[in-house]
Amino acid sequence: MSSTALTQWSVLGARALRLGRRNVEALIMSIALPVMLMIVFVYLFGGAIQTGTEYVTYVVPGVMLLCVSFGSAMTAVAVANDLKEGIVDRFRTLDVGGAAMLSGHVLASLVRNVVSSALVLAVALAIGFRPKAGAGQWLAAAGILVLTIAAVSWLSAALGLLAGSAEAASGYTFAITFLPYASSAFVPIDTMPSWLRGFAGNQPVTPITESLRGLLLDQPVGHAPWRAVAWCAGLVIVAIVASAALFRVKTKS
């Protein structure tokens, strides 16, 4: 990778972060809503949901992933706005390609989501979450979380290119937000209806959740981390290829 590409990525990533700071309402909601949901789940629903352990211990990884999915909506909206407002054409006159523009948005999403995930974890610790992970397990969990954020961010960038407006982009990301609910993030899969268990057990959020939960609590994780990495890597590749194709179509003069 050339130094020019790295410079473009860092400059455009900083630009995307500045744009995100200006959208104060969306920024607050992407951080505050998962925190509020965790408090609601733990204190209102936790007593009625049996997971074999304290519910706050069970639910934290799922809320962190929910936080990532909410945060990704900002990426889709920002990409859609860039297309609508014509900023892409200005970048092209400066010899800045689509890869740099999209990578800048993804980089900003990584920064935002890492910060918001850390905040969610801090709140979880304050209300009773007690991880038992060692240093290696913390690193592995952090690596899986960052890879998940990258996958979701690239998917959101592709959805932003696909959408015709910022409003549509925000709506498209609903599918990403729905996935944690239909997984092992909030309830054990064996408590779900039989017709839903197959989907819940074979979608990306379940192995990611089980990996984070097992690593943070020092429990056996089996093949879940490898499945999680495979899902995330595959999604990143598909999203990058789709983004490249959509960018060519959307910017064709």
N, C-alpha and C positions, 0 to 999 in steps of 0.2 A: 504494500500500500504506500503510495507516494505521500510526501509531506504536504503537497498541495491538497490532496483529498482529506488528510487529517485536519488541516487548517479549516477547510470548508465545513467539515462535519462539526468541529468544535464551535465555529462561528455561528452556524445555523442552529446548533443545539442551544447555544446561549440565547439566540433570538427566540427560539420556541419557548424557552423558560421564561423570558420576559413577557411574551404574549400570554403565557399561562398565568403569570402574576396579575396581569390586567383583568383577567376573567375571574374576579374574586369570588363570585357566587359559586361558579362551577368548582373552583379550587377548594373552597370550604366544604362543599357538599361531598366531593370525592374523598375527603379526609374524615369529615365529621359523621357522614352517614354510616360507614362501616363501624365506627366506634359506637354510635348509638344502637346499631343493630346488635352488636355484641352484648351490650348492656341489656337490651331487650331480651335476647335469647337466653342469657345467663340468669337474669333475675325474674323474668316473667314466664319463660317456657322451660327453663332448665330443670325445675323440680318435677315436671311431668314427662320429661324425656329420659329414658333409661339407656345409658351407654356403658354401664359397668364401671364408671369412674365419675368423678366430679365433672359436671357438664362444661365448666370453663376450661378444663384440661382438654376435653374432647374438641371443643368448637373453635379454639384459637386459630389453627391452620386454615379452617374454612373461611373465617372472617378475613384473614389476611389475603386469601385469594379473591374474596369478594371485593376487598379494597382495590386490588389490582384491576379487576374487571370494571369497577366504577371509574377508576383513574384513566383507563384506556379510552373512555368516551371522549376525553379532552383531545386525545391524539387524532381520532377520526374527525372531530369537528375542526381542528386546526388545519388538517390537510385539505378538507373540503373548502374551508374559507380561503386558503391560498389559491386554490384553483378558481374559485368564484371571483376573487378580487383581482386576478390577473398578475399576482406577484410572481408566478412561475415564469411568465414571459420576460419579466425584468431580470430574473435570475439567469435565464438563458442568454440574454444579451451580455451578461457578465461571465459567460462560459461556466456557469454553475449548473450541473446536470441534475436530473431527477434523483439519482442515487444519493447525492449529498443532501438535497432538500429533505427527502424522506428519512434518511439516516439521522438528520438533525432532530426531527420530530421524535424519532424513536429514542435517541439519546436523552432528550428532555423527559420523555415518559419514564425512562429508566430511573432518572434522578428523582422525579416526583414520586414515583411508586415506591422506591426504596425508602424515602423519607416517611411517606405515609404508612408503610408497613412497619417501620420502626416505631412510629407513634402508636399504632394499634397494639404492637407487642408491649410497649410501655404501659398502656392502659390495662392490658391483660395481666401483667405482673402486679399492677396495683389492686386488681380485684381478685387475686388468688391463684393465678397461673404460676406453676412452679416447674420449670423445665429441669431435666436431669442430664442434659447433653454434655458431653465432653468437648474439647476444642475441635477435634476432627469432625464430630457430628454437627457442631455449629457451622463449620465451614461447608460441609456437605449440604446442610439445609439452606444456607445462604446461597450456595451455587445453584441449587435447584430453583429457589425462589427467583433469582436474577434471570435464569434461563426462561422461567415461566413468564416473567415480565417482558422479556425480549420477544417471546412468541406472541403474547397477547398484543404487544405494541405494534408489531409488524402486521398482525391481522387487522388491527384497528386502522393502521395506515392504508391498507388495501381497501377496507370498507369506506374510508374517507374518499379515496379515489373513485370508488364505485358510485358513491352517493352523488346526487345532483345538488344537494344543499347541505348546510350545516345541520339543519333540523333532521333531514333524512339520515345523515351520518350518525347522529345521536341515537336515532331509532334503530339503525342497523346493529349497533353494539349491544342491543338488548339480548340478542342470542348469546353473546359471551357472558353477560351478567347472569343469565338463567342457568348456565351449566353448573355452578357450584351448588345450587339447590337440588339438582337431580344427580347427586353424587353422594359419597360418604362424608361430605363436609359437615353436615349438620345432624344427620341421623344415620345409624347403621343401615347398610343396604338391605340386610335380611328383614328389616321391618317394613320395607316398601312392598307395594303390590307386585305380584309375580311378573306382570307384563312390563314393569318399569325396571326390574332388577338387572335385566340383560343390558339395557342402555346404560344404567348407572355404573355397572361394573366394567364397562368397556368404552368409556369416554375419558379424555385426558385428565380431568380434574380429580378423579378418584385416586389414581396412583400418585399424583402430585400431593394430594392431601395426606394419603397414608404414609408417604415418604417423610413429609414434614412432621407429621404427628409422631411417627416412630422414632425419627432422629432426635427430635427435641425432648422426647420422654424416655430416651434410651431403651426403646423396645425393638423387638425383631421387625425388620422391614422386608425381608424376603427379596423378591425381584422388583418390588415397587419402584425403587430409585431408577433402575435401568429402564423400566417401562416409562417412567416420567420423563427421563432424558430423551428417550426415543420419540415420544409424543412431541415434546417441545422442539427438538431438532427438526422433525418432519414438518411441524407447523411453520417454523421459521423459513424453511426452504420453500414450502408451498406459497407462503405469504410474500416472500421476496420475489419469486417468479411471477406471481399474480400482480404484484405492485408494479413490476417493470412493464408487464404487458398493458396494464390499465393506464399507466402513465403515458406510454406511447400513443395509445388510442385517444386519451383525453387532451393531449397537447399537440395532436396532429394538426398542422396548419393547412 
